[in-house]
Amino acid sequence: MHPSGRARRVVAALAGLVLAATGLAACSGSDGPGKTLDAFLDGWRGGDLSKVGFVTAAGGKIAANDVYGQLQELAGDLSKSSVLLSKAGDPKETGDIASGPIKIDWTLPGGAAWSYESTVRLTKANSDGWRVIWEPAIVHSELTDGDRLELRRKTADRADILGADGKALVTKRAVTVIGVVPERIEDQKALLDALIAEIAKVKVTIDRDDLTTRIEGSKPDAFVDVVTLRETDYAKVSAKVRSLTGTITREEERELAPTRPFARATIGTVDLATREDLDANPETMARGDQVGHGGLQERYDAQLRGTAGQAVVVARKTPDDKIEDAQIHSIEPVAGKPIKISLDIRTQNAADAAVAAEKQPSALVAVKISDSSVLAVANGPTGGGVDTAMTGQVPPGSTMKMVSTLGLLDKKAVTLDGKVACPKTKTVSGREFKNSHDMELGSVPFRTDFAKSCNTAFVNLAPALGADGLKAAAAKLGLGEKWDLGADSFSGKISPANTPTELAAATFGQGATAVNPLAMAGATAAVARGQFKQPRLVLEPPPASPLPDGEKLEDTSVKPLRTMMREVITTGTGTALKDVPGDPVYGKTGTAEFADNSDETHSWFIGWQGDVAFAIMVQKGGAGAEAAVPVAERFLRNLAG
């Protein structure tokens, strides 16, 4: 009989069967086959078959403990699964033989049920009364001596990550897995030296200690995975790799983005399940599964991975001692469901190339001004393991002057041409503030202070701005508010500015204020647009609680601010960008101190061109014009090209 039903979860049951008797079972009396059948099912459920008599199909007696042992062996992979047993009708007698229908309900790994009917045959032998005829078919009609019920996992197809246009960004792509076979290695040190050096040519690092441990802990004929490379990367090193004694390769497919660095820290990766994955998800994961690690792949792993199916098979040895499977029950896998994100391939590639050329760790976020879609998230130079672009917390330096200036304009405390002194230094409550490179402009129009990024001019204006003005302007641009992009992010933290010195520092982006390129790109897009709209990254499923749109910015404030940000490019600290092809560039440079008693600074640039706003931060890059502006130039030229 072929069973029907559904299958899923493992819980202990048959493993708890403990027989109280180890000798021959007692007779069942003369109350009829129904009583004996009840006793058998009760004993199977409760782990005590001592009240049931058994004989083999050939008529010989068999001990209860032997029956238990065969039950366990026949159940195979299901021996630790929960099983419910019940009569499906009264036994029918034909002379000294009776047949009783029973129902068997298994709970399979994952929690689904598998139900089917079986038959228990009984026989009456004089004074011994009714006995159960023990045969493997009781457990399942397809079972015979030596068979086992085993489970075969059916992996679900992992879903793609789609772009806004519905086309796949992350999908199955061909790869080559490079491995070594321990017994084929002639000189392990020389082999590893050569492999590590060759793979480094495609900017991939191999952990030598880990690889050595795995080689030495593997069987002689095992395939020890060294590294997985895309087709384009493998083509660059294939000739040398194939020539190394001990190496072997195999072709596979993996879920990959268009390029290796493509928003790597934000999207994450798909890799074999780790021991930690398996321990944390014993019901839904198995060895060999592909699992999302980091970024969106990990956050949406359950949705993308889908639900694995499984088959129950009769595993049977063939005459040549091989195992053959005969499927008797199946639950088909449910494919994963894709997510849709806003990243744009062209913009992301331009951003990745821009930061790849910077030696220092760097981050770039680009946002579409018209609808606030995140177009690119780059962490350089190799994609980055930490998503500094989205979650970093660093001081904004003079890019914060965009925010302070909005606040000052809202308070009518400055005008474009109103003069504000820019001395070499300015002391507030005993703390000295100074300008980069000891700049001193004297009393000049405020637009000049902004374009040249004069710190001391903003220190002079700090009392007019006040802590309330700083916080209000930051909130209008979304900084420090609660964002929900469907991904890990940090929208900034604004200094309380609760002392004169902290207010002075916060006015030009020092002190307790912390941001990242995502936060500043969102704020910059708000200035370009005239209203804050929270950046959007995950489009489907939509985030649960995105921040509502902000109030419209006052034209009397935002228009002069845009004028000054254009003058940063035409006459100020960002002149390297004035000949970039395309629409006019607007921006603000920033130099951010991040440690006391240190001359090292982070380099910043924020700005926009056309419909693309962006923010760039280069760690320990020096002044904004020294590192961040060149990254911005590469980005905009890449985008134009």
C-alpha positions as CSV (number, residue, x, y, z in Angstrom):
1,M,0.0,0.0,0.0
2,H,1.4,3.4,-0.9
3,P,0.9,5.9,1.9
4,S,-0.3,9.5,1.5
5,G,0.0,12.5,3.8
6,R,2.3,15.4,4.5
7,A,5.7,15.4,6.3
8,R,7.9,17.6,8.5
9,R,9.1,17.5,12.2
10,V,11.3,15.3,14.4
11,V,10.5,14.7,18.0
12,A,11.4,11.8,20.2
13,A,9.2,8.8,20.4
14,L,10.4,5.4,19.3
15,A,13.8,6.2,20.9
16,G,11.9,6.1,24.2
17,L,10.8,2.5,23.8
18,V,12.3,0.5,26.5
19,L,11.2,-3.1,26.9
20,A,10.6,-4.3,30.4
21,A,11.1,-7.9,29.4
22,T,13.9,-9.5,27.5
23,G,12.7,-13.1,27.3
24,L,9.8,-14.6,25.4
25,A,6.6,-12.5,25.7
26,A,3.7,-13.9,27.7
27,C,0.6,-15.2,25.9
28,S,-2.3,-12.8,25.3
29,G,-5.1,-15.1,26.6
30,S,-8.2,-16.1,24.8
31,D,-10.1,-12.8,24.6
32,G,-9.9,-12.5,20.9
33,P,-7.5,-10.9,18.4
34,G,-8.8,-7.4,19.1
35,K,-7.5,-7.5,22.7
36,T,-4.1,-8.7,21.5
37,L,-4.0,-6.0,18.8
38,D,-4.8,-3.4,21.5
39,A,-2.0,-4.7,23.7
40,F,0.5,-4.6,20.8
41,L,-0.3,-1.0,20.0
42,D,-0.2,0.0,23.6
43,G,3.1,-1.7,24.0
44,W,4.5,-0.1,20.9
45,R,3.4,3.3,22.1
46,G,4.6,2.8,25.7
47,G,7.8,0.9,25.2
48,D,6.7,-2.3,26.8
49,L,5.8,-5.3,24.6
50,S,6.0,-7.9,27.4
51,K,2.3,-8.4,27.4
52,V,2.2,-9.5,23.7
53,G,3.2,-12.8,22.3
54,F,5.0,-12.9,18.9
55,V,5.7,-15.5,16.3
56,T,7.5,-15.2,13.0
57,A,5.7,-15.6,9.6
58,A,7.2,-19.1,9.5
59,G,5.6,-19.9,12.9
60,G,8.6,-19.8,15.2
61,K,8.6,-17.9,18.4
62,I,10.4,-14.6,18.7
63,A,11.3,-12.6,21.8
64,A,9.7,-9.2,22.5
65,N,13.1,-7.5,22.7
66,D,14.0,-8.9,19.2
67,V,10.8,-7.4,17.9
68,Y,11.7,-4.0,19.5
69,G,15.2,-4.1,17.9
70,Q,13.7,-4.8,14.5
71,L,11.2,-2.0,14.9
72,Q,14.0,0.4,15.6
73,E,16.1,-0.8,12.7
74,L,13.2,-0.7,10.2
75,A,12.2,2.8,11.4
76,G,15.7,3.9,10.5
77,D,15.8,7.7,10.2
78,L,12.4,7.9,11.8
79,S,13.4,6.0,14.9
80,K,13.5,9.2,16.9
81,S,10.3,10.7,15.4
82,S,7.0,10.9,17.1
83,V,4.6,8.2,16.1
84,L,0.9,7.8,16.9
85,L,-0.7,4.3,16.6
86,S,-4.4,3.5,16.5
87,K,-6.8,0.7,15.3
88,A,-8.5,1.5,12.0
89,G,-11.1,-1.3,12.5
90,D,-11.7,-4.6,14.3
91,P,-9.6,-7.6,13.2
92,K,-11.3,-10.1,10.9
93,E,-10.9,-13.7,11.7
94,T,-10.5,-16.6,9.3
95,G,-10.0,-19.7,11.3
96,D,-6.9,-19.4,13.4
97,I,-5.7,-16.3,11.5
98,A,-6.9,-12.7,11.9
99,S,-6.0,-9.4,10.2
100,G,-6.4,-6.0,11.9
101,P,-6.0,-2.7,10.1
102,I,-4.0,0.0,12.0
103,K,-3.3,3.7,11.3
104,I,0.3,5.0,11.7
105,D,0.8,8.8,12.1
106,W,4.5,10.0,11.9
107,T,5.6,13.5,12.6
108,L,8.6,14.0,10.3
109,P,11.4,16.5,10.5
110,G,10.0,20.0,10.1
111,G,6.7,19.2,11.8
112,A,4.5,17.8,9.0
113,A,2.5,14.6,9.3
114,W,2.7,11.4,7.3
115,S,-0.2,9.1,7.8
116,Y,-1.0,5.7,6.3
117,E,-2.7,2.4,7.1
118,S,-1.0,-0.9,7.7
119,T,-2.1,-4.4,8.7
120,V,-1.2,-6.6,11.7
121,R,-1.7,-10.3,11.2
122,L,-2.4,-12.5,14.2
123,T,-2.5,-16.2,14.8
124,K,-4.1,-18.4,17.5
125,A,-2.2,-21.4,18.8
126,N,-4.1,-23.6,21.2
127,S,-3.6,-22.5,24.8
128,D,-1.2,-19.8,23.9
129,G,-4.0,-17.6,22.6
130,W,-3.6,-14.9,20.0
131,R,-0.1,-13.8,19.1
132,V,1.1,-11.1,16.7
133,I,2.8,-12.4,13.6
134,W,5.9,-10.3,13.5
135,E,6.9,-9.1,10.0
136,P,8.5,-5.9,8.7
137,A,5.3,-5.0,6.7
138,I,3.7,-4.0,10.0
139,V,5.8,-0.9,10.0
140,H,5.1,-0.3,6.3
141,S,3.8,-2.6,3.6
142,E,6.9,-2.0,1.4
143,L,9.4,-3.1,4.1
144,T,11.1,-6.5,4.1
145,D,13.9,-7.9,6.2
146,G,17.0,-5.7,6.1
147,D,15.2,-2.6,4.8
148,R,15.2,0.8,6.5
149,L,13.0,3.9,6.3
150,E,15.3,6.8,5.5
151,L,14.8,10.5,4.7
152,R,16.1,12.3,1.7
153,R,16.2,16.0,1.8
154,K,14.9,18.0,-1.2
155,T,16.5,21.4,-1.3
156,A,14.4,24.3,-2.3
157,D,15.5,26.7,-5.0
158,R,16.9,29.9,-3.4
159,A,15.2,33.0,-4.8
160,D,17.0,35.9,-6.5
161,I,17.5,39.4,-5.2
162,L,15.9,41.6,-7.8
163,G,16.5,45.2,-8.9
164,A,13.8,47.8,-9.0
165,D,13.1,46.8,-12.6
166,G,12.4,43.2,-11.6
167,K,15.5,41.8,-13.2
168,A,17.9,39.6,-11.1
169,L,20.8,41.3,-9.3
170,V,21.8,38.3,-7.3
171,T,21.2,35.0,-9.1
172,K,22.9,31.7,-9.9
173,R,26.1,32.2,-11.7
174,A,28.8,29.7,-12.8
175,V,31.8,29.4,-10.5
176,T,34.9,27.2,-10.2
177,V,35.7,25.6,-6.9
178,I,39.4,25.1,-6.4
179,G,40.4,22.4,-4.0
180,V,43.2,20.1,-3.0
181,V,43.3,16.3,-2.4
182,P,45.7,15.6,0.5
183,E,47.0,12.3,-0.9
184,R,48.0,14.0,-4.1
185,I,50.1,16.7,-2.4
186,E,53.8,16.3,-2.8
187,D,55.1,19.4,-1.0
188,Q,52.3,21.1,1.0
189,K,54.3,24.2,1.9
190,A,55.2,24.8,-1.7
191,L,51.7,24.1,-2.9
192,L,50.1,26.6,-0.4
193,D,52.7,29.2,-1.2
194,A,51.9,29.0,-4.9
195,L,48.1,28.9,-4.4
196,I,48.0,31.8,-2.0
197,A,50.2,33.9,-4.3
198,E,48.2,33.1,-7.4
199,I,44.8,33.7,-5.9
200,A,46.0,37.0,-4.5
201,K,46.2,38.2,-8.1
202,V,42.4,38.3,-8.3
203,K,42.3,40.1,-4.9
204,V,41.1,37.1,-2.9
205,T,42.8,36.2,0.3
206,I,43.2,32.6,1.6
207,D,43.5,31.9,5.3
208,R,46.6,29.7,5.3
209,D,46.2,28.5,8.9
210,D,42.6,27.5,8.3
211,L,43.4,25.7,5.1
212,T,46.3,23.8,6.7
213,T,44.1,22.7,9.6
214,R,41.4,21.4,7.1
215,I,43.9,19.6,4.9
216,E,45.5,17.8,7.9
217,G,42.1,16.9,9.4
218,S,40.7,15.4,6.2
219,K,40.7,12.0,4.7
220,P,43.5,11.3,2.2
221,D,41.1,11.2,-0.8
222,A,38.9,14.1,0.4
223,F,38.2,17.2,-1.7
224,V,39.3,20.1,0.5
225,D,37.8,23.4,-0.7
226,V,40.3,26.2,-1.0
227,V,38.4,29.0,-2.7
228,T,35.5,29.6,-5.1
229,L,36.0,31.9,-8.0
230,R,33.8,33.4,-10.6
231,E,34.4,32.4,-14.2
232,T,36.2,35.7,-15.0
233,D,38.5,35.4,-12.0
234,Y,39.3,31.8,-12.5
235,A,40.2,32.4,-16.1
236,K,43.0,34.7,-14.9
237,V,44.6,32.0,-12.7
238,S,43.5,28.7,-14.2
239,A,46.7,27.9,-16.1
240,K,48.9,28.2,-13.0
241,V,46.4,26.5,-10.7
242,R,46.0,23.5,-13.0
243,S,49.8,23.0,-13.1
244,L,50.1,22.7,-9.3
245,T,50.3,19.1,-8.1
246,G,47.5,18.3,-5.7
247,T,44.9,20.7,-6.9
248,I,41.6,19.8,-8.4
249,T,38.6,21.8,-9.6
250,R,34.9,21.4,-10.0
251,E,32.2,23.5,-11.7
252,E,29.2,24.7,-9.7
253,E,26.7,27.5,-9.5
254,R,26.4,30.0,-6.6
255,E,24.1,32.9,-5.8
256,L,26.2,35.9,-6.8
257,A,25.9,39.6,-7.5
258,P,27.1,40.9,-10.9
259,T,30.6,41.5,-9.5
260,R,32.5,40.5,-6.4
261,P,32.5,43.9,-4.7
262,F,28.9,44.8,-5.8
263,A,27.4,46.2,-2.5
264,R,29.0,43.2,-0.9
265,A,28.6,44.3,2.8
266,T,25.0,45.4,2.2
267,I,23.8,42.4,0.2
268,G,25.9,39.8,2.1
269,T,26.9,36.4,0.7
270,V,25.4,32.9,0.2
271,D,27.6,30.1,1.5
272,L,27.4,26.6,2.9
273,A,25.7,26.3,6.3
274,T,28.1,26.6,9.1
275,R,28.1,24.6,12.3
276,E,26.6,27.6,14.1
277,D,23.8,27.8,11.5
278,L,23.0,24.1,11.9
279,D,23.0,24.3,15.7
280,A,20.7,27.4,15.7
281,N,18.3,26.0,13.1
282,P,18.2,22.2,13.5
283,E,14.6,22.0,12.3
284,T,15.1,23.9,9.0
285,M,18.7,23.5,8.0
286,A,20.9,20.6,7.1
287,R,24.6,20.0,6.2
288,G,25.2,21.2,2.6
289,D,22.4,23.8,2.6
290,Q,23.2,27.2,1.1
291,V,22.6,29.9,3.7
292,G,22.7,33.7,3.7
293,H,25.5,35.3,5.8
294,G,25.5,39.1,6.5
295,G,23.5,41.9,5.0
296,L,20.2,41.3,3.2
297,Q,21.0,37.7,2.4
298,E,21.0,36.9,6.1
299,R,18.2,39.2,7.1
300,Y,15.8,37.7,4.5
301,D,17.4,34.2,4.5
302,A,14.2,32.3,5.5
303,Q,12.2,34.0,2.7
304,L,14.9,33.6,0.1
305,R,15.8,30.1,1.0
306,G,12.3,28.7,0.9
307,T,11.2,25.5,2.6
308,A,13.1,22.3,1.9
309,G,11.0,19.2,1.0
310,Q,11.8,15.6,1.9
311,A,11.1,12.1,0.7
312,V,10.7,8.9,2.8
313,V,12.4,6.0,1.0
314,V,12.8,2.4,1.6
315,A,16.6,1.9,1.6
316,R,17.4,-1.6,0.4
317,K,20.7,-3.4,-0.1
318,T,21.2,-4.9,-3.6
319,P,23.0,-8.2,-4.2
320,D,26.2,-6.3,-4.9
321,D,25.9,-4.5,-1.5
322,K,24.8,-1.1,-2.8
323,I,21.9,0.8,-1.5
324,E,18.9,1.5,-3.6
325,D,16.0,3.9,-2.7
326,A,12.4,3.3,-3.4
327,Q,10.4,6.5,-2.6
328,I,7.2,5.9,-0.8
329,H,6.3,9.4,0.4
330,S,7.3,12.9,-0.7
331,I,6.8,16.5,0.3
332,E,8.0,18.8,-2.5
333,P,10.1,21.8,-1.6
334,V,8.7,25.3,-1.7
335,A,10.9,27.7,-3.6
336,G,12.1,30.9,-1.9
337,K,10.4,34.2,-2.6
338,P,12.6,37.0,-4.0
339,I,13.1,40.4,-2.5
340,K,13.3,43.6,-4.6
341,I,15.9,46.3,-3.8
342,S,16.6,49.7,-5.3
343,L,20.3,49.3,-6.2
344,D,21.2,50.3,-9.8
345,I,23.9,48.2,-11.5
346,R,25.4,51.2,-13.4
347,T,25.5,53.4,-10.4
348,Q,26.8,50.7,-8.1
349,N,29.5,49.7,-10.5
350,A,30.6,53.4,-10.8
351,A,30.7,53.6,-7.0
352,D,32.6,50.3,-6.5
353,A,35.2,51.4,-9.1
354,A,35.6,54.8,-7.4
355,V,36.3,53.4,-4.0
356,A,38.4,50.5,-5.3
357,A,41.1,53.0,-6.4
358,E,41.4,54.4,-2.8
359,K,43.9,52.6,-0.6
360,Q,42.3,53.6,2.7
361,P,38.9,52.1,3.8
362,S,36.2,54.2,2.3
363,A,32.4,54.3,1.8
364,L,30.0,55.8,-0.7
365,V,26.3,56.0,-0.8
366,A,24.3,57.4,-3.8
367,V,20.6,58.3,-3.6
368,K,18.2,59.2,-6.4
369,I,16.9,62.7,-5.5
370,S,13.5,62.4,-7.2
371,D,12.3,59.3,-5.3
372,S,15.0,58.8,-2.6
373,S,15.9,55.3,-3.9
374,V,19.4,54.1,-2.7
375,L,21.2,53.6,-6.0
376,A,24.6,52.5,-4.7
377,V,26.2,51.4,-1.4
378,A,30.0,50.9,-1.7
379,N,32.5,49.9,0.9
380,G,36.1,50.0,-0.5
381,P,38.4,48.9,-1.6
382,T,37.1,45.3,-1.9
383,G,33.4,45.5,-0.9
384,G,34.1,45.5,2.8
385,G,33.1,43.1,5.5
386,V,31.6,45.9,7.6
387,D,28.9,48.1,6.1
388,T,30.4,51.4,7.2
389,A,28.4,53.1,4.4
390,M,25.1,52.2,6.1
391,T,25.9,51.6,9.7
392,G,29.1,53.4,10.5
393,Q,29.2,56.1,13.2
394,V,31.8,58.8,12.6
395,P,31.9,62.6,13.0
396,P,30.8,64.4,9.8
397,G,33.4,67.2,9.9
398,S,32.6,70.2,7.9
399,T,29.9,68.5,5.9
400,M,27.8,69.3,8.9
401,K,28.1,72.9,7.9
402,M,25.3,72.2,5.4
403,V,23.0,71.4,8.3
404,S,24.2,74.3,10.5
405,T,23.8,76.7,7.6
406,L,20.2,75.6,7.0
407,G,19.6,76.3,10.7
408,L,21.2,79.7,10.6
409,L,19.3,80.7,7.5
410,D,16.0,79.5,9.1
411,K,16.8,81.8,12.0
412,K,17.7,84.7,9.7
413,A,21.1,84.8,11.4
414,V,23.1,85.0,8.2
415,T,22.8,86.0,4.6
416,L,24.9,85.1,1.6
417,D,26.7,88.4,1.6
418,G,26.6,89.3,5.2
419,K,30.1,89.4,6.6
420,V,31.3,86.9,9.2
421,A,34.8,87.0,10.6
422,C,37.1,84.1,9.9
423,P,40.1,84.4,12.3
424,K,42.9,81.9,12.4
425,T,41.7,80.7,15.8
426,K,38.7,81.2,18.1
427,T,38.6,80.4,21.8
428,V,35.4,79.4,23.6
429,S,35.3,78.8,27.3
430,G,39.1,78.2,27.3
431,R,39.0,75.8,24.3
432,E,40.8,76.9,21.2
433,F,39.3,76.1,17.7
434,K,41.3,76.6,14.5
435,N,41.0,76.2,10.8
436,S,42.6,73.6,8.6
437,H,46.1,74.7,7.4
438,D,45.8,77.7,9.7
439,M,43.5,79.5,7.3
440,E,42.6,83.1,8.1
441,L,40.2,85.0,5.8
442,G,39.3,88.0,8.0
443,S,35.9,89.5,7.7
444,V,34.3,88.2,4.5
445,P,30.9,87.4,3.1
446,F,29.4,84.3,4.7
447,R,29.2,82.6,1.3
448,T,33.1,82.8,1.2
449,D,33.3,81.3,4.7
450,F,31.2,78.4,3.5
451,A,33.0,77.8,0.2
452,K,36.4,77.9,1.9
453,S,35.1,75.9,4.9
454,C,36.1,78.3,7.7
455,N,35.6,76.6,11.1
456,T,36.1,79.7,13.2
457,A,33.3,81.6,11.3
458,F,30.9,78.8,12.4
459,V,32.2,79.0,15.9
460,N,31.4,82.7,15.8
461,L,27.9,81.9,14.7
462,A,27.3,79.1,17.1
463,P,25.5,81.2,19.7
464,A,23.1,82.5,17.0
465,L,22.3,79.0,15.9
466,G,21.9,77.5,19.4
467,A,21.4,73.9,20.3
468,D,17.7,74.2,19.3
469,G,18.5,75.5,15.8
470,L,21.1,72.7,15.2
471,K,18.6,70.0,16.3
472,A,15.8,71.5,14.3
473,A,17.8,71.7,11.1
474,A,19.1,68.1,11.6
475,A,15.6,66.8,12.1
476,K,14.4,68.6,8.9
477,L,17.0,66.7,7.0
478,G,16.2,63.4,8.7
479,L,19.4,63.1,10.7
480,G,19.0,61.3,14.0
481,E,15.4,60.2,13.2
482,K,14.1,56.6,13.2
483,W,14.5,55.2,9.7
484,D,13.4,51.8,8.4
485,L,14.9,50.8,5.1
486,G,14.3,47.0,5.6
487,A,18.1,46.7,6.3
488,D,20.5,47.6,9.1
489,S,21.1,51.3,9.0
490,F,22.1,54.3,11.2
491,S,20.5,57.7,10.6
492,G,22.9,59.7,12.7
493,K,23.2,61.0,16.3
494,I,23.2,64.8,16.8
495,S,25.2,66.4,19.6
496,P,23.2,67.7,22.5
497,A,25.3,70.9,22.2
498,N,24.6,71.5,25.8
499,T,27.7,73.6,26.6
500,P,29.2,76.5,24.7
501,T,32.3,74.5,23.6
502,E,30.2,71.4,22.5
503,L,27.8,73.8,20.6
504,A,30.8,75.4,18.9
505,A,32.3,72.0,17.9
506,A,28.9,70.6,16.8
507,T,28.3,73.6,14.5
508,F,31.1,72.4,12.2
509,G,30.7,68.7,12.7
510,Q,32.9,67.8,15.6
511,G,31.9,66.8,19.2
512,A,29.3,64.1,19.8
513,T,27.7,64.2,16.4
514,A,28.0,60.9,14.5
515,V,26.8,60.0,11.0
516,N,27.7,57.8,8.0
517,P,27.5,58.2,4.2
518,L,23.9,56.9,4.1
519,A,22.7,59.5,6.6
520,M,24.5,62.3,4.9
521,A,23.4,61.2,1.4
522,G,19.8,61.3,2.6
523,A,20.3,64.8,4.1
524,T,22.0,66.1,0.9
525,A,19.2,64.7,-1.2
526,A,16.8,66.6,1.0
527,V,18.6,69.9,0.4
528,A,18.6,69.2,-3.4
529,R,14.9,68.2,-3.4
530,G,13.7,70.8,-0.9
531,Q,12.2,68.2,1.4
532,F,13.3,65.1,3.3
533,K,12.2,61.7,2.1
534,Q,13.6,58.7,3.9
535,P,16.0,56.8,1.6
536,R,14.5,53.5,0.2
537,L,16.5,50.3,-0.2
538,V,14.3,47.2,0.2
539,L,11.2,47.8,-2.0
540,E,9.5,44.3,-1.6
541,P,8.6,43.3,1.0
542,P,8.1,47.0,2.0
543,P,9.6,48.1,5.3
544,A,7.1,48.1,8.2
545,S,7.7,51.6,9.5
546,P,9.5,54.0,7.1
547,L,9.8,57.6,8.4
548,P,7.1,59.9,6.9
549,D,8.2,62.7,4.5
550,G,9.4,65.8,6.2
551,E,8.1,69.3,5.9
552,K,9.0,71.4,2.9
553,L,12.2,73.4,3.4
554,E,11.8,77.2,3.3
555,D,12.9,78.6,-0.1
556,T,14.5,81.5,1.7
557,S,16.8,79.0,3.4
558,V,17.4,76.2,0.9
559,K,18.0,78.4,-2.2
560,P,20.9,80.3,-0.6
561,L,22.3,77.0,0.7
562,R,22.3,75.5,-2.8
563,T,24.0,78.6,-4.1
564,M,26.8,78.2,-1.5
565,M,27.1,74.5,-2.2
566,R,27.6,75.3,-5.9
567,E,30.3,77.9,-5.0
568,V,32.2,75.2,-3.1
569,I,32.8,73.7,-6.5
570,T,33.3,76.9,-8.5
571,T,35.5,78.8,-6.0
572,G,36.0,76.8,-2.9
573,T,37.4,73.5,-1.6
574,G,35.8,71.3,-4.3
575,T,37.1,73.0,-7.5
576,A,38.5,69.7,-8.7
577,L,35.0,68.8,-9.6
578,K,34.0,71.9,-11.7
579,D,35.0,70.3,-15.0
580,V,33.3,67.0,-14.4
581,P,31.1,66.3,-17.5
582,G,27.3,66.6,-17.1
583,D,25.1,68.8,-15.0
584,P,26.6,71.3,-12.4
585,V,27.9,69.7,-9.3
586,Y,27.0,71.0,-5.8
587,G,28.8,69.9,-2.7
588,K,30.6,70.4,0.6
589,T,33.9,69.0,1.7
590,G,34.6,67.9,5.2
591,T,37.6,67.1,7.4
592,A,36.7,65.2,10.6
593,E,38.9,64.7,13.6
594,F,38.1,61.5,15.4
595,A,40.7,61.1,18.1
596,D,42.1,63.5,20.7
597,N,45.8,64.4,20.3
598,S,45.9,63.0,16.8
599,D,46.4,64.8,13.5
600,E,44.7,62.0,11.6
601,T,41.3,62.9,10.1
602,H,38.5,61.3,8.1
603,S,37.9,62.9,4.6
604,W,34.4,63.7,3.5
605,F,32.5,65.0,0.5
606,I,28.8,65.3,0.1
607,G,27.0,66.6,-3.0
608,W,24.8,66.0,-6.0
609,Q,24.7,66.2,-9.8
610,G,21.5,65.9,-11.7
611,D,19.2,63.4,-10.0
612,V,22.0,61.7,-7.9
613,A,23.0,62.8,-4.4
614,F,25.9,61.1,-2.8
615,A,28.2,61.1,0.3
616,I,31.7,59.8,0.5
617,M,33.9,59.2,3.6
618,V,37.5,58.0,3.5
619,Q,38.9,56.8,6.8
620,K,42.1,58.6,7.8
621,G,42.1,60.3,4.4
622,G,43.1,63.8,5.6
623,A,41.2,66.8,4.3
624,G,38.1,66.4,2.3
625,A,39.7,67.9,-0.8
626,E,42.7,65.5,-0.5
627,A,40.9,62.1,-0.6
628,A,37.1,62.3,-0.7
629,V,37.0,64.8,-3.6
630,P,39.1,62.5,-5.9
631,V,36.8,59.6,-5.1
632,A,33.8,61.9,-6.0
633,E,35.5,62.8,-9.3
634,R,36.1,59.2,-10.2
635,F,32.5,58.3,-9.3
636,L,31.0,61.1,-11.4
637,R,33.2,60.4,-14.3
638,N,32.5,56.7,-14.1
639,L,28.8,57.5,-14.1
640,A,29.1,59.9,-17.0
641,G,31.1,57.3,-19.0
